[in-house]
Amino acid sequence: MPSSGLAKAWPAVDYTTIHKIVLDCPVRLEDLPSISPFRVGTKEPKTEEILDTLFPGNPLLCFGLAANSFSTRPRESWRGRESGFQFIVPNPMIKETGVTKMAKNPSGASKIRDLVAS
C-alpha cells in the first residue's frame, strides 16, 4: 500500500449480511431480462444506447483498449466507437488529464489518441 494514503484497505466481507440481502431481495436473476430497458440478447451491440442512459448529456468518459491504453474525452467524442473498447471507467471523469492513484502521469492516453481524434 502506498504511504501517501491514497489506497485504503477494503473492509472484511460480511457474508451473513450478503446472504440476508440476497434472500430478502424481491428481484431474482431470472427476472432481470424482463425488467431491463434493453434487450441484450440481440446480435448488434447496445453499447451506445446503454451509455446514453447511464451517462446523460456529454460527460467526460474514460475508455481503454487495455489497462495501460486509455483516454478521457467528452461522451460525444466516443459516439459510434464505444463497443470497440475493452474498458470503461464506471463514473464520469472531472477532467481529461490528471495523475493516477499511483501518482503517475497517464501514459496510456497517447496510445489511442488517433482513435478519438478522427
Secondary structure, DSSP 8 states (H G I E B T S, - for coil): --TTS-S-------HHHHHHHHHH-S--GGGHHHH-SS-TTSSS--HHHHHHHHS-SS-EEEEEEETTEEEEEEHHHHTTTGGG-SEE-SS-BSSSS---TTS---GGGGGGHHHHH-
